[in-house]
Amino acid sequence: MKIAVVGSRGIPNYYGGFEQFAEYLSLGLVKKGHDVTVYNPHFHPYQKSEFKKVTIVHKWCPENLIGAAAHFIYDYLSLRDALQKKFDVILMLGYATSVIAYLCLPINNSVIITNMDGLEWKRDKWSPAVKKLTKWFEKVGVKKSHFLVSDNKGIQDHIDETYNQASTMIPYGAEVCAIPEDNTLINEYQLESFDYYVLVARLEPENNIELILDGYVQSKSNVKFIVIGNHKTAYGKTLQEKYVGTNVEFLGGVYDMNVLNHIRYFSRVYFHGHSVGGTNPSLLEAMASHSYIAAHDNPFNRSVLEEGAFYFKTSLDVEKIINSYQDLAKNRDRKVALNLNKIRSDYSWDTIIGQYEDLFIKAIR
């Protein structure tokens, strides 16, 4: 099959979950003998036309001129090109910025499959007007796609209940990591084994960064708290200013997966605050890296973790988790084992790639 992947910030991954997914999926499909193309924005650091046998097509994305709105243009140009090239299947990652392309382009040369991502219209960073508009974007994405993918049962139920539309539930993937032989990699960040707390996330309000860090500060713990994520955004700078004088340290983005897995593994507790997405890739990676997890209490996280985590809803909950660490640590091995077993049984990349291949074959029949 000729397959195009549209809507990410490109591969190899220098950004986040969708990009990590696009990289693993495209490489896996190529290994199965398919012809795969991934669309990258023109400014992506990787400028070659091929990455490990995946074709790379760069399209203009004026993000430096107009910010996030640039992705409406980028998605339009990418989808137009993909339709002209008559791929068998076009996998669109997300719906929010593809709405103009869906409405303006004749979608009849290829099968369009949209991964619906999370509940974009619930994101705290949006104003009420933008939330209403984003909800309409979701409706357009559902109606214009030939097939839909939900990465979580909660998203699948939402699409069914709201639009009476079926979707195929395929989560993101992960692979169980080997236990690190030593802590050399974390020492480079002045970290000591099991002597810090950590969160890994895009620094955005709906990821409950402040709720978690407020709880940490309230705990008066002397153990440092490490935040990994791009902090050079407006919100990131606000967070840095707020927590000046505390033991919160902002390390910026870490995109070397081996290093990131070491940091997760050697943390006391990995805090996961995502609240509006489906199956979040960074959560699966934390599970796979033997992390001891405390997660925001919502249906998406509970459907993935079940009994494999502690849960919090408020900063007081976070404070209690931190102050009870010595007692909670007694359950570490059991909860970590539950998560590793779940990764092996439900979220291995071989399984996920196979499910996408099956869907693509079904779609073009």
TORKOL-4160 file (C-alpha; in steps of 0.2 Angstrom, whole numbers, padded with zeros to 4 digits, m for minus):
365
<pt num="1" X="0000" Y="0000" Z="0000"/>
<pt num="2" X="0005" Y="0018" Z="m0003"/>
<pt num="3" X="0002" Y="0027" Z="0014"/>
<pt num="4" X="0003" Y="0045" Z="0019"/>
<pt num="5" X="0004" Y="0052" Z="0037"/>
<pt num="6" X="m0001" Y="0070" Z="0038"/>
<pt num="7" X="m0004" Y="0082" Z="0053"/>
<pt num="8" X="0011" Y="0079" Z="0064"/>
<pt num="9" X="0026" Y="0091" Z="0066"/>
<pt num="10" X="0037" Y="0078" Z="0057"/>
<pt num="11" X="0049" Y="0064" Z="0060"/>
<pt num="12" X="0061" Y="0060" Z="0067"/>
<pt num="13" X="0053" Y="0066" Z="0083"/>
<pt num="14" X="0058" Y="0083" Z="0090"/>
<pt num="15" X="0042" Y="0088" Z="0098"/>
<pt num="16" X="0030" Y="0076" Z="0106"/>
<pt num="17" X="0018" Y="0061" Z="0107"/>
<pt num="18" X="0010" Y="0062" Z="0089"/>
<pt num="19" X="0027" Y="0064" Z="0082"/>
<pt num="20" X="0034" Y="0049" Z="0092"/>
<pt num="21" X="0019" Y="0039" Z="0086"/>
<pt num="22" X="0021" Y="0044" Z="0067"/>
<pt num="23" X="0039" Y="0039" Z="0068"/>
<pt num="24" X="0036" Y="0022" Z="0076"/>
<pt num="25" X="0021" Y="0018" Z="0064"/>
<pt num="26" X="0029" Y="0024" Z="0048"/>
<pt num="27" X="0045" Y="0014" Z="0052"/>
<pt num="28" X="0035" Y="m0002" Z="0056"/>
<pt num="29" X="0024" Y="m0001" Z="0041"/>
<pt num="30" X="0040" Y="0001" Z="0030"/>
<pt num="31" X="0047" Y="m0015" Z="0038"/>
<pt num="32" X="0031" Y="m0023" Z="0033"/>
<pt num="33" X="0034" Y="m0019" Z="0015"/>
<pt num="34" X="0023" Y="m0003" Z="0013"/>
<pt num="35" X="0027" Y="0013" Z="0004"/>
<pt num="36" X="0026" Y="0026" Z="0017"/>
<pt num="37" X="0027" Y="0045" Z="0016"/>
<pt num="38" X="0027" Y="0057" Z="0031"/>
<pt num="39" X="0024" Y="0076" Z="0029"/>
<pt num="40" X="0035" Y="0087" Z="0039"/>
<pt num="41" X="0035" Y="0106" Z="0041"/>
<pt num="42" X="0048" Y="0115" Z="0031"/>
<pt num="43" X="0058" Y="0121" Z="0046"/>
<pt num="44" X="0060" Y="0103" Z="0053"/>
<pt num="45" X="0078" Y="0100" Z="0059"/>
<pt num="46" X="0079" Y="0085" Z="0048"/>
<pt num="47" X="0080" Y="0091" Z="0030"/>
<pt num="48" X="0083" Y="0075" Z="0020"/>
<pt num="49" X="0070" Y="0067" Z="0009"/>
<pt num="50" X="0071" Y="0050" Z="0016"/>
<pt num="51" X="0072" Y="0044" Z="0034"/>
<pt num="52" X="0076" Y="0025" Z="0036"/>
<pt num="53" X="0066" Y="0021" Z="0020"/>
<pt num="54" X="0052" Y="0032" Z="0025"/>
<pt num="55" X="0049" Y="0046" Z="0011"/>
<pt num="56" X="0049" Y="0064" Z="0019"/>
<pt num="57" X="0040" Y="0078" Z="0011"/>
<pt num="58" X="0042" Y="0096" Z="0018"/>
<pt num="59" X="0028" Y="0108" Z="0017"/>
<pt num="60" X="0027" Y="0127" Z="0021"/>
<pt num="61" X="0022" Y="0131" Z="0039"/>
<pt num="62" X="0023" Y="0149" Z="0043"/>
<pt num="63" X="0023" Y="0146" Z="0062"/>
<pt num="64" X="0036" Y="0159" Z="0065"/>
<pt num="65" X="0025" Y="0172" Z="0057"/>
<pt num="66" X="0007" Y="0168" Z="0063"/>
<pt num="67" X="0009" Y="0155" Z="0077"/>
<pt num="68" X="m0002" Y="0140" Z="0079"/>
<pt num="69" X="m0013" Y="0146" Z="0065"/>
<pt num="70" X="0000" Y="0141" Z="0053"/>
<pt num="71" X="m0005" Y="0123" Z="0055"/>
<pt num="72" X="m0021" Y="0126" Z="0045"/>
<pt num="73" X="m0010" Y="0131" Z="0030"/>
<pt num="74" X="0002" Y="0117" Z="0033"/>
<pt num="75" X="m0011" Y="0104" Z="0035"/>
<pt num="76" X="m0020" Y="0111" Z="0019"/>
<pt num="77" X="m0004" Y="0110" Z="0009"/>
<pt num="78" X="0000" Y="0093" Z="0015"/>
<pt num="79" X="m0017" Y="0085" Z="0012"/>
<pt num="80" X="m0018" Y="0093" Z="m0005"/>
<pt num="81" X="m0001" Y="0086" Z="m0010"/>
<pt num="82" X="m0006" Y="0069" Z="m0003"/>
<pt num="83" X="m0023" Y="0069" Z="m0013"/>
<pt num="84" X="m0014" Y="0074" Z="m0029"/>
<pt num="85" X="m0002" Y="0059" Z="m0027"/>
<pt num="86" X="m0016" Y="0047" Z="m0025"/>
<pt num="87" X="m0011" Y="0037" Z="m0009"/>
<pt num="88" X="m0021" Y="0022" Z="m0005"/>
<pt num="89" X="m0023" Y="0028" Z="0013"/>
<pt num="90" X="m0020" Y="0045" Z="0021"/>
<pt num="91" X="m0019" Y="0045" Z="0040"/>
<pt num="92" X="m0023" Y="0062" Z="0047"/>
<pt num="93" X="m0016" Y="0064" Z="0064"/>
<pt num="94" X="m0029" Y="0075" Z="0073"/>
<pt num="95" X="m0043" Y="0085" Z="0066"/>
<pt num="96" X="m0042" Y="0103" Z="0073"/>
<pt num="97" X="m0031" Y="0111" Z="0060"/>
<pt num="98" X="m0036" Y="0100" Z="0046"/>
<pt num="99" X="m0054" Y="0108" Z="0045"/>
<pt num="100" X="m0050" Y="0120" Z="0030"/>
<pt num="101" X="m0042" Y="0105" Z="0020"/>
<pt num="102" X="m0057" Y="0094" Z="0023"/>
<pt num="103" X="m0069" Y="0108" Z="0018"/>
<pt num="104" X="m0060" Y="0114" Z="0003"/>
<pt num="105" X="m0052" Y="0099" Z="m0005"/>
<pt num="106" X="m0061" Y="0085" Z="m0015"/>
<pt num="107" X="m0058" Y="0070" Z="m0004"/>
<pt num="108" X="m0061" Y="0057" Z="m0017"/>
<pt num="109" X="m0044" Y="0050" Z="m0023"/>
<pt num="110" X="m0039" Y="0042" Z="m0006"/>
<pt num="111" X="m0046" Y="0034" Z="0009"/>
<pt num="112" X="m0045" Y="0047" Z="0023"/>
<pt num="113" X="m0043" Y="0040" Z="0041"/>
<pt num="114" X="m0042" Y="0052" Z="0055"/>
<pt num="115" X="m0034" Y="0049" Z="0072"/>
<pt num="116" X="m0046" Y="0059" Z="0083"/>
<pt num="117" X="m0033" Y="0063" Z="0096"/>
<pt num="118" X="m0040" Y="0070" Z="0112"/>
<pt num="119" X="m0055" Y="0082" Z="0117"/>
<pt num="120" X="m0046" Y="0097" Z="0110"/>
<pt num="121" X="m0061" Y="0108" Z="0114"/>
<pt num="122" X="m0059" Y="0105" Z="0133"/>
<pt num="123" X="m0041" Y="0112" Z="0133"/>
<pt num="124" X="m0040" Y="0126" Z="0147"/>
<pt num="125" X="m0029" Y="0137" Z="0136"/>
<pt num="126" X="m0043" Y="0140" Z="0124"/>
<pt num="127" X="m0056" Y="0154" Z="0126"/>
<pt num="128" X="m0075" Y="0149" Z="0126"/>
<pt num="129" X="m0076" Y="0155" Z="0108"/>
<pt num="130" X="m0061" Y="0145" Z="0103"/>
<pt num="131" X="m0068" Y="0130" Z="0112"/>
<pt num="132" X="m0084" Y="0131" Z="0103"/>
<pt num="133" X="m0075" Y="0133" Z="0086"/>
<pt num="134" X="m0064" Y="0118" Z="0090"/>
<pt num="135" X="m0080" Y="0107" Z="0095"/>
<pt num="136" X="m0086" Y="0111" Z="0077"/>
<pt num="137" X="m0069" Y="0106" Z="0070"/>
<pt num="138" X="m0071" Y="0089" Z="0078"/>
<pt num="139" X="m0088" Y="0088" Z="0070"/>
<pt num="140" X="m0081" Y="0091" Z="0053"/>
<pt num="141" X="m0067" Y="0079" Z="0056"/>
<pt num="142" X="m0079" Y="0065" Z="0060"/>
<pt num="143" X="m0091" Y="0069" Z="0046"/>
<pt num="144" X="m0077" Y="0071" Z="0032"/>
<pt num="145" X="m0067" Y="0056" Z="0037"/>
<pt num="146" X="m0070" Y="0039" Z="0029"/>
<pt num="147" X="m0064" Y="0030" Z="0045"/>
<pt num="148" X="m0060" Y="0036" Z="0062"/>
<pt num="149" X="m0047" Y="0030" Z="0075"/>
<pt num="150" X="m0049" Y="0033" Z="0094"/>
<pt num="151" X="m0034" Y="0030" Z="0105"/>
<pt num="152" X="m0044" Y="0027" Z="0121"/>
<pt num="153" X="m0061" Y="0019" Z="0125"/>
<pt num="154" X="m0066" Y="0036" Z="0132"/>
<pt num="155" X="m0063" Y="0045" Z="0116"/>
<pt num="156" X="m0072" Y="0030" Z="0107"/>
<pt num="157" X="m0087" Y="0032" Z="0118"/>
<pt num="158" X="m0088" Y="0051" Z="0115"/>
<pt num="159" X="m0088" Y="0049" Z="0096"/>
<pt num="160" X="m0101" Y="0036" Z="0097"/>
<pt num="161" X="m0113" Y="0045" Z="0109"/>
<pt num="162" X="m0110" Y="0062" Z="0101"/>
<pt num="163" X="m0111" Y="0058" Z="0083"/>
<pt num="164" X="m0117" Y="0041" Z="0082"/>
<pt num="165" X="m0102" Y="0036" Z="0073"/>
<pt num="166" X="m0091" Y="0021" Z="0075"/>
<pt num="167" X="m0072" Y="0022" Z="0077"/>
<pt num="168" X="m0059" Y="0009" Z="0078"/>
<pt num="169" X="m0050" Y="0009" Z="0095"/>
<pt num="170" X="m0031" Y="0008" Z="0093"/>
<pt num="171" X="m0020" Y="0015" Z="0107"/>
<pt num="172" X="m0002" Y="0021" Z="0105"/>
<pt num="173" X="0012" Y="0009" Z="0108"/>
<pt num="174" X="0027" Y="0007" Z="0119"/>
<pt num="175" X="0040" Y="m0006" Z="0122"/>
<pt num="176" X="0046" Y="m0012" Z="0139"/>
<pt num="177" X="0063" Y="m0005" Z="0143"/>
<pt num="178" X="0078" Y="m0014" Z="0150"/>
<pt num="179" X="0082" Y="m0010" Z="0168"/>
<pt num="180" X="0097" Y="0003" Z="0167"/>
<pt num="181" X="0114" Y="m0005" Z="0172"/>
<pt num="182" X="0119" Y="0011" Z="0181"/>
<pt num="183" X="0114" Y="0029" Z="0184"/>
<pt num="184" X="0127" Y="0037" Z="0174"/>
<pt num="185" X="0115" Y="0046" Z="0162"/>
<pt num="186" X="0105" Y="0054" Z="0176"/>
<pt num="187" X="0121" Y="0060" Z="0185"/>
<pt num="188" X="0124" Y="0071" Z="0170"/>
<pt num="189" X="0109" Y="0081" Z="0175"/>
<pt num="190" X="0115" Y="0081" Z="0193"/>
<pt num="191" X="0102" Y="0069" Z="0198"/>
<pt num="192" X="0103" Y="0054" Z="0211"/>
<pt num="193" X="0094" Y="0038" Z="0210"/>
<pt num="194" X="0077" Y="0039" Z="0218"/>
<pt num="195" X="0080" Y="0056" Z="0225"/>
<pt num="196" X="0069" Y="0067" Z="0214"/>
<pt num="197" X="0051" Y="0068" Z="0208"/>
<pt num="198" X="0048" Y="0071" Z="0189"/>
<pt num="199" X="0035" Y="0075" Z="0177"/>
<pt num="200" X="0037" Y="0075" Z="0158"/>
<pt num="201" X="0024" Y="0085" Z="0148"/>
<pt num="202" X="0021" Y="0099" Z="0136"/>
<pt num="203" X="0019" Y="0114" Z="0148"/>
<pt num="204" X="0001" Y="0118" Z="0145"/>
<pt num="205" X="m0013" Y="0121" Z="0158"/>
<pt num="206" X="m0023" Y="0106" Z="0155"/>
<pt num="207" X="m0008" Y="0095" Z="0160"/>
<pt num="208" X="m0011" Y="0101" Z="0177"/>
<pt num="209" X="0007" Y="0107" Z="0179"/>
<pt num="210" X="0003" Y="0120" Z="0192"/>
<pt num="211" X="m0008" Y="0108" Z="0202"/>
<pt num="212" X="0006" Y="0096" Z="0204"/>
<pt num="213" X="0019" Y="0108" Z="0208"/>
<pt num="214" X="0008" Y="0117" Z="0220"/>
<pt num="215" X="0006" Y="0101" Z="0229"/>
<pt num="216" X="0024" Y="0098" Z="0229"/>
<pt num="217" X="0028" Y="0115" Z="0236"/>
<pt num="218" X="0015" Y="0113" Z="0250"/>
<pt num="219" X="0023" Y="0096" Z="0255"/>
<pt num="220" X="0039" Y="0106" Z="0260"/>
<pt num="221" X="0049" Y="0091" Z="0253"/>
<pt num="222" X="0068" Y="0093" Z="0252"/>
<pt num="223" X="0068" Y="0081" Z="0238"/>
<pt num="224" X="0069" Y="0090" Z="0221"/>
<pt num="225" X="0056" Y="0090" Z="0208"/>
<pt num="226" X="0061" Y="0089" Z="0190"/>
<pt num="227" X="0050" Y="0096" Z="0176"/>
<pt num="228" X="0054" Y="0090" Z="0158"/>
<pt num="229" X="0046" Y="0100" Z="0144"/>
<pt num="230" X="0049" Y="0115" Z="0133"/>
<pt num="231" X="0049" Y="0130" Z="0146"/>
<pt num="232" X="0053" Y="0143" Z="0133"/>
<pt num="233" X="0035" Y="0147" Z="0129"/>
<pt num="234" X="0025" Y="0160" Z="0138"/>
<pt num="235" X="0017" Y="0148" Z="0150"/>
<pt num="236" X="0033" Y="0140" Z="0153"/>
<pt num="237" X="0041" Y="0156" Z="0158"/>
<pt num="238" X="0026" Y="0160" Z="0169"/>
<pt num="239" X="0029" Y="0143" Z="0178"/>
<pt num="240" X="0048" Y="0146" Z="0180"/>
<pt num="241" X="0044" Y="0163" Z="0188"/>
<pt num="242" X="0031" Y="0156" Z="0200"/>
<pt num="243" X="0042" Y="0143" Z="0207"/>
<pt num="244" X="0058" Y="0153" Z="0209"/>
<pt num="245" X="0066" Y="0149" Z="0226"/>
<pt num="246" X="0059" Y="0132" Z="0227"/>
<pt num="247" X="0067" Y="0115" Z="0223"/>
<pt num="248" X="0058" Y="0114" Z="0206"/>
<pt num="249" X="0070" Y="0113" Z="0192"/>
<pt num="250" X="0065" Y="0115" Z="0174"/>
<pt num="251" X="0077" Y="0105" Z="0163"/>
<pt num="252" X="0068" Y="0109" Z="0146"/>
<pt num="253" X="0064" Y="0096" Z="0133"/>
<pt num="254" X="0074" Y="0079" Z="0133"/>
<pt num="255" X="0071" Y="0070" Z="0116"/>
<pt num="256" X="0084" Y="0056" Z="0118"/>
<pt num="257" X="0073" Y="0042" Z="0123"/>
<pt num="258" X="0086" Y="0032" Z="0132"/>
<pt num="259" X="0090" Y="0047" Z="0143"/>
<pt num="260" X="0072" Y="0050" Z="0146"/>
<pt num="261" X="0069" Y="0032" Z="0151"/>
<pt num="262" X="0083" Y="0033" Z="0163"/>
<pt num="263" X="0076" Y="0049" Z="0171"/>
<pt num="264" X="0059" Y="0041" Z="0173"/>
<pt num="265" X="0066" Y="0024" Z="0180"/>
<pt num="266" X="0076" Y="0032" Z="0194"/>
<pt num="267" X="0063" Y="0045" Z="0199"/>
<pt num="268" X="0054" Y="0042" Z="0216"/>
<pt num="269" X="0037" Y="0045" Z="0208"/>
<pt num="270" X="0032" Y="0050" Z="0190"/>
<pt num="271" X="0018" Y="0062" Z="0190"/>
<pt num="272" X="0006" Y="0062" Z="0175"/>
<pt num="273" X="m0006" Y="0077" Z="0174"/>
<pt num="274" X="m0014" Y="0075" Z="0157"/>
<pt num="275" X="m0032" Y="0077" Z="0158"/>
<pt num="276" X="m0040" Y="0079" Z="0140"/>
<pt num="277" X="m0031" Y="0067" Z="0129"/>
<pt num="278" X="m0035" Y="0049" Z="0126"/>
<pt num="279" X="m0021" Y="0037" Z="0128"/>
<pt num="280" X="m0006" Y="0048" Z="0131"/>
<pt num="281" X="0011" Y="0042" Z="0123"/>
<pt num="282" X="0021" Y="0049" Z="0138"/>
<pt num="283" X="0011" Y="0039" Z="0150"/>
<pt num="284" X="0014" Y="0022" Z="0141"/>
<pt num="285" X="0032" Y="0027" Z="0140"/>
<pt num="286" X="0032" Y="0029" Z="0159"/>
<pt num="287" X="0024" Y="0013" Z="0162"/>
<pt num="288" X="0036" Y="0004" Z="0150"/>
<pt num="289" X="0051" Y="0012" Z="0159"/>
<pt num="290" X="0047" Y="0004" Z="0176"/>
<pt num="291" X="0041" Y="0021" Z="0183"/>
<pt num="292" X="0031" Y="0022" Z="0199"/>
<pt num="293" X="0016" Y="0033" Z="0193"/>
<pt num="294" X="0004" Y="0045" Z="0201"/>
<pt num="295" X="m0009" Y="0051" Z="0188"/>
<pt num="296" X="m0022" Y="0064" Z="0187"/>
<pt num="297" X="m0039" Y="0055" Z="0191"/>
<pt num="298" X="m0049" Y="0055" Z="0175"/>
<pt num="299" X="m0057" Y="0041" Z="0164"/>
<pt num="300" X="m0043" Y="0042" Z="0151"/>
<pt num="301" X="m0029" Y="0038" Z="0164"/>
<pt num="302" X="m0039" Y="0026" Z="0174"/>
<pt num="303" X="m0044" Y="0016" Z="0158"/>
<pt num="304" X="m0025" Y="0014" Z="0154"/>
<pt num="305" X="m0018" Y="0012" Z="0172"/>
<pt num="306" X="m0032" Y="0004" Z="0182"/>
<pt num="307" X="m0023" Y="m0002" Z="0198"/>
<pt num="308" X="m0006" Y="0002" Z="0192"/>
<pt num="309" X="m0005" Y="0020" Z="0199"/>
<pt num="310" X="m0010" Y="0032" Z="0213"/>
<pt num="311" X="m0022" Y="0045" Z="0208"/>
<pt num="312" X="m0024" Y="0064" Z="0212"/>
<pt num="313" X="m0037" Y="0077" Z="0209"/>
<pt num="314" X="m0031" Y="0092" Z="0219"/>
<pt num="315" X="m0014" Y="0099" Z="0225"/>
<pt num="316" X="m0019" Y="0092" Z="0242"/>
<pt num="317" X="m0019" Y="0075" Z="0235"/>
<pt num="318" X="m0002" Y="0078" Z="0227"/>
<pt num="319" X="0005" Y="0084" Z="0244"/>
<pt num="320" X="m0002" Y="0068" Z="0253"/>
<pt num="321" X="0007" Y="0057" Z="0240"/>
<pt num="322" X="0023" Y="0065" Z="0242"/>
<pt num="323" X="0022" Y="0066" Z="0261"/>
<pt num="324" X="0017" Y="0047" Z="0261"/>
<pt num="325" X="0031" Y="0042" Z="0249"/>
<pt num="326" X="0040" Y="0030" Z="0262"/>
<pt num="327" X="0024" Y="0020" Z="0265"/>
<pt num="328" X="0018" Y="0020" Z="0247"/>
<pt num="329" X="0035" Y="0014" Z="0241"/>
<pt num="330" X="0031" Y="m0003" Z="0248"/>
<pt num="331" X="0019" Y="m0005" Z="0234"/>
<pt num="332" X="0031" Y="0000" Z="0220"/>
<pt num="333" X="0036" Y="m0017" Z="0214"/>
<pt num="334" X="0018" Y="m0023" Z="0212"/>
<pt num="335" X="0011" Y="m0008" Z="0203"/>
<pt num="336" X="0026" Y="m0007" Z="0191"/>
<pt num="337" X="0024" Y="m0026" Z="0187"/>
<pt num="338" X="0005" Y="m0022" Z="0183"/>
<pt num="339" X="0010" Y="m0009" Z="0171"/>
<pt num="340" X="0024" Y="m0019" Z="0163"/>
<pt num="341" X="0012" Y="m0033" Z="0160"/>
<pt num="342" X="m0001" Y="m0022" Z="0152"/>
<pt num="343" X="0012" Y="m0014" Z="0140"/>
<pt num="344" X="0017" Y="m0032" Z="0135"/>
<pt num="345" X="m0001" Y="m0038" Z="0132"/>
<pt num="346" X="m0010" Y="m0022" Z="0126"/>
<pt num="347" X="0002" Y="m0009" Z="0120"/>
<pt num="348" X="0017" Y="m0017" Z="0111"/>
<pt num="349" X="0022" Y="m0008" Z="0095"/>
<pt num="350" X="0021" Y="m0024" Z="0085"/>
<pt num="351" X="0003" Y="m0026" Z="0090"/>
<pt num="352" X="m0002" Y="m0008" Z="0087"/>
<pt num="353" X="0006" Y="m0007" Z="0070"/>
<pt num="354" X="m0002" Y="m0023" Z="0065"/>
<pt num="355" X="m0019" Y="m0016" Z="0070"/>
<pt num="356" X="m0016" Y="m0001" Z="0059"/>
<pt num="357" X="m0011" Y="m0012" Z="0045"/>
<pt num="358" X="m0027" Y="m0022" Z="0047"/>
<pt num="359" X="m0038" Y="m0006" Z="0047"/>
<pt num="360" X="m0029" Y="0001" Z="0031"/>
<pt num="361" X="m0032" Y="m0016" Z="0022"/>
<pt num="362" X="m0050" Y="m0016" Z="0027"/>
<pt num="363" X="m0052" Y="0003" Z="0022"/>
<pt num="364" X="m0046" Y="0000" Z="0004"/>
<pt num="365" X="m0057" Y="m0015" Z="0000"/>
